[in-house]
């Protein structure tokens, strides 16, 4: 299986499909999920300090050491801080704590939700300090509109924004009409959260019929749809076999009738 890549100016090339980890804990099953993700090319691993109160970051750290210790550069770890206190010291300390739990540097660091405009420059200043110290490599924003991103970029003195993570799926397409084209034009990685619409897509009976005709699963069709839009979807799961199913979104293109079905 050839792992497709998504290449952007800000970061370089990452896997075109990733894995969300909000459903993970610290069990052997969860470790197997991460092991499959790294084995099958879902190399962008998205997490947060709030998942399992840091336990998921620790699990990811163990998985990287077990399954990717000689290939750390292939994995892209995205983690987030909870933006309850949007101060320089809070962001720096939160990143340091996440890095310790991961046992490695953070590839992309961002808030787990919107940042107040009044505190934006302070947060960006913290990001740049963390990059200088090698704690993180890049910074991003989540649940962010174009206006906030542009304001954040004006705050940056040395390191531009590298990624944005928003909800994007066939039922939630607002970013198609502004933010995704902007991100692609500016070389910013767009990470698509909730690409399966919290299970609504895989429960669609008509889509299941279409998927059966194409020899695919509804999840594979939805993920391929997002990948064909030039974004990196990060589906989540609590089953190791589902990761292998998701990897089946690699290596083909979505036919026009399936695109029309998803977008009608």
C-alpha atoms as one frame of an Amber mdcrd trajectory, in Angstrom:
protein
   0.000   0.000   0.000   1.322   3.383  -1.012   0.790   6.062   1.602  -0.440
   9.248  -0.011   1.051  12.503   1.166  -0.294  16.012   1.572   2.445  18.557
   1.052   2.198  22.175   2.169   4.676  25.022   2.326   4.494  25.436   6.086
   5.301  21.877   7.168   6.359  19.820   4.185   4.711  16.473   3.503   2.481
  14.571   5.917   0.275  11.524   5.438  -2.960  12.397   3.632  -4.933  10.581
   6.325  -4.580  10.783  10.077  -6.121   9.494  13.281  -8.061  11.292  15.984
  -7.553   9.968  19.505 -10.380  11.421  21.583 -11.913   7.942  21.932  -8.726
   6.333  23.271  -7.697   5.561  26.830  -4.676   3.619  28.016  -5.556  -0.022
  27.302  -3.769  -2.592  25.164  -6.567  -2.202  22.602  -5.818   1.493  22.405
  -2.134   0.729  21.910  -3.080  -1.658  19.097  -5.086   1.117  17.443  -2.045
   3.372  17.437   0.178   0.542  16.267  -2.108  -0.078  13.306  -2.222   3.626
  12.517   1.564   3.822  12.336   1.786   0.555  10.382  -0.870   1.461   7.817
   0.168   5.020   7.099  -2.131   7.109   9.278   0.909   9.005  10.477  -0.711
  12.244  11.555  -1.844  11.558  15.128  -4.126  14.194  16.629  -4.556  14.453
  20.386  -4.991  16.872  23.297  -3.924  17.315  26.903  -7.560  16.843  27.935
  -7.946  13.348  26.453  -7.815  11.041  29.439  -6.267  13.919  31.408  -2.974
  13.395  29.655  -3.108   9.595  29.522  -3.623   9.540  25.766  -0.518  11.654
  25.206   1.420   9.176  27.356  -0.008   6.287  25.326   1.038   7.964  22.071
   4.526   8.421  23.482   4.744   4.710  24.258   3.417   3.836  20.806   6.023
   6.009  19.102   8.799   4.332  21.074   7.405   0.869  20.365   6.422   1.216
  16.717   8.223   4.232  15.279  11.348   4.877  17.314  13.540   4.656  14.198
  11.024   6.527  12.027   9.950   9.367  14.287  10.151  11.799  11.384   7.295
   9.976   9.623   4.884  10.623  12.475   3.302  14.032  12.914   1.930  14.559
  16.407  -0.648  17.299  16.816  -1.615  18.135  20.372  -3.582  20.913  22.003
  -3.963  22.830  25.228  -7.303  23.720  26.766  -7.636  27.503  26.303  -9.098
  28.314  29.707  -6.202  30.626  30.562  -4.778  32.254  27.476  -1.508  33.567
  28.877   2.106  33.214  27.766   3.102  31.215  30.852   0.065  28.933  30.645
   0.764  28.007  27.025   4.469  27.408  27.631   3.890  25.246  30.705   1.117
  23.277  29.008   3.340  22.545  26.001   6.218  21.454  28.210   3.909  19.100
  30.096   2.522  17.622  26.874   6.017  17.129  25.489   7.067  15.305  28.667
   4.055  13.002  28.434   4.734  12.320  24.761   8.424  11.802  25.420   9.259
  13.773  22.296   8.841  17.129  20.617   5.411  18.259  19.437   5.094  18.606
  15.673   2.088  20.943  15.694   0.729  22.707  18.782  -2.561  24.544  18.959
  -5.385  25.512  21.312  -8.290  23.114  21.786 -10.798  25.730  20.677 -10.968
  29.426  19.874  -8.592  32.020  21.286  -9.786  35.427  22.427  -8.659  38.092
  19.984  -7.340  40.220  22.848  -4.960  37.417  23.947  -4.016  36.221  20.491
  -0.618  37.905  20.217   0.402  36.667  23.661  -0.425  33.096  22.661   1.434
  33.400  19.355   4.426  34.825  21.227   4.389  31.703  23.410   4.264  29.491
  20.322   7.314  31.216  18.872   9.211  30.861  22.149   8.404  27.144  22.184
   9.654  26.734  18.615  12.901  28.504  19.504  13.389  26.101  22.400  12.607
  22.994  20.328   9.559  21.997  22.363   7.305  22.335  19.317   8.030  22.538
  15.597   4.966  24.393  14.329   1.855  26.124  15.634  -1.742  26.217  14.536
  -5.287  27.129  15.479  -8.487  25.120  15.825 -12.155  26.028  15.394 -10.895
  29.186  13.731 -12.257  31.453  11.035 -10.129  33.157   8.426 -10.283  36.499
  10.240  -8.765  35.018  13.394  -6.061  33.267  11.397  -5.123  36.479   9.628
  -4.957  38.308  12.958  -2.733  35.579  14.385  -0.420  35.799  11.396  -0.033
  39.519  12.005   1.079  38.709  15.562   3.795  36.325  14.385   7.298  37.778
  14.268   9.262  34.818  12.890   7.166  31.665  12.499   3.969  31.671  10.455
   0.932  29.533  11.204   1.333  25.983   9.905  -2.054  24.311  10.393  -5.716
  24.844  11.126  -8.084  22.168  12.440 -11.822  22.624  11.925 -14.862  20.383
  11.620 -15.317  19.364   7.993 -17.402  16.580   6.477 -20.138  16.209   3.834
 -22.703  17.565   6.317 -20.560  20.500   7.452 -18.971  22.126   4.413 -18.869
  25.828   5.220 -15.060  25.967   5.073 -15.152  25.007   1.388 -16.315  28.502
   0.590 -13.461  30.445   2.092 -11.114  28.910   4.607  -9.977  25.788   2.750
  -9.074  27.684  -0.452  -7.323  30.305   1.694  -5.345  27.668   3.600  -4.318
  25.907   0.410  -3.272  29.166  -1.222  -1.204  30.168   1.810   0.417  26.768
   2.304  -1.367  26.040   5.602  -2.288  22.440   6.406  -6.047  21.961   6.844
  -6.923  19.128   9.240 -10.517  17.902   9.002 -11.963  16.984  12.396 -15.089
  14.814  12.640 -14.834  13.605   9.009 -17.424  10.882   9.632 -19.867  13.324
  11.255 -19.871  11.397  14.538 -21.102   8.251  12.823 -23.939   9.797  10.823
 -22.203   8.995   7.542 -21.633   5.309   8.207 -25.281   4.968   9.278 -26.596
   6.330   5.949 -28.351   3.419   4.201 -28.174   4.894   0.707 -24.476   5.506
   1.119 -24.074   1.924   2.300 -25.675   0.737  -0.940 -23.377   2.946  -3.018
 -20.372   1.756  -1.032 -21.284  -1.880  -1.609 -21.513  -1.246  -5.360 -18.052
   0.340  -5.339 -16.560  -2.372  -3.147 -15.812   0.155  -0.407 -17.232   1.005
   3.005 -19.170   4.194   3.804 -16.290   5.374   5.978 -13.783   4.863   3.163
 -15.976   6.860   0.789 -16.353   9.752   3.242 -12.621   9.817   3.968 -11.737
   9.647   0.278 -14.140  12.530  -0.373 -12.274  14.677   2.158  -8.870  13.598
   0.887  -9.876  14.502  -2.661 -10.650  18.005  -1.352  -7.002  18.377  -0.352
  -7.496  18.189   3.421  -6.289  15.636   5.982  -9.190  13.883   7.736  -8.629
  12.497  11.230 -11.289   9.839  11.939 -11.377   8.297  15.385 -12.194   4.767
  16.511 -12.008   2.411  19.472 -11.352  -0.668  17.311  -7.987  -1.680  15.801
  -9.634  -3.215  12.714 -11.309   0.083  11.889  -7.894   1.678  11.399  -7.170
  -0.873   8.675 -10.543  -0.062   7.141  -9.713   3.652   7.148  -6.392   2.952
   5.435  -8.457   1.503   2.605  -9.231   5.100   1.626  -5.742   5.277   0.103
  -4.973   4.584  -3.526  -8.113   5.406  -5.515 -10.352   8.288  -6.516 -14.003
   8.842  -5.755 -16.284   8.454  -8.802 -18.427  11.413  -9.797 -21.732   9.817
  -8.790 -20.427   9.261  -5.258 -19.282  12.869  -5.037 -22.712  14.044  -6.161
 -24.380  11.802  -3.614 -22.299  13.155  -0.759 -22.777  16.764  -1.792 -26.464
  16.763  -2.738
